[in-house]
Amino acid sequence: MAGLTSTFHHPCKSQLPKSFKPSSIHLHTFSIRILSPKTAPCPSIRTTISARYGGGGGGGGGAPRRSKPPEDEALDFSSVKSDTVRLIDQQQKMVGVVTKAQAFQMAEDAELDLVILSPDAEPPVVRIMDYNKYKYEQQKKKRDQQKKSLASRMDLKELKMGYNIDVHDYSVRLRAAKKFLADGDKVKIMVNLKGRENEFRNNAIELVRRFQADVGELAVEEAKSFKDRNIFIVLVPNKVVVQKSQEPPKKKDDAVANEVSASV
């Protein structure tokens, strides 16, 4: 234990067996209890114990305790050394430079929180607000931004076909491509030619072109490659057409409907 030393003194120390150990020490809270061996070879044994406080190594004997960090830095005014602050009230109007005591009093009168906005400014800028409501609104904005970024991100969907694909498999891939494009994703149509299949390159190119034509105005061409054995074309959604397809049908005006019904 750091900070505790024990010294054993005895006139018969040279005559004691090697297996003999001096007093055992048990530490309790603010107390030390010494148990002397009952079978000591010599009658008189003296044990000296000295304790050292405030220093020490591993156990953290004299290390100062750090204060508990604040739950939220925006509410911790211990870091604000200035006696004055620039205050914004709950109506988001600039009050001006006031003392910290005045700012706290105004926040207390309004039954709201005094929040640090710019601690490094001269003087620091603070604002009176409902901090829990403010945090909730900020978190909501962050979630909405994340949703928008996910919605705007395009995934690339790959659809593979053989140059001699049958009608059923072709229609399945065409429906899948239209669905992916309507959801806002890119679509890559691929035809891989292996070995002697390269002789049917023109058939593969014609197949890809026909697929693009069947997709129609729902997509526009972004990239293509007809030179290598891996023939492909990348289609991206036509935003104008996709948005129109997602819009609900417009309701007819009541006046027009009445006019039609009257003419009938």
Protein Blocks (a to p, Z undefined) as FASTA:
>chain_A
ZZiacddddfklmmpcfklccddddddehiacddddfkbfbfbdcddddddehiacflom
mgccdddddfblklmmklmmbfbdcdddfkopafbjcdfklmmmmmmmnopacddfblmb
ccdddddddfklmmmmmmmmmmmmmmmmmmmpccdddddddfkbcfklmmmmmmmmmmmm
mnopacddddddehjlmmmmmmmmmmmmmmmmmnmmmbccfbdcfkbmbdcddddddfkl
mmmmmpccddddfklmmmmmmmZZ
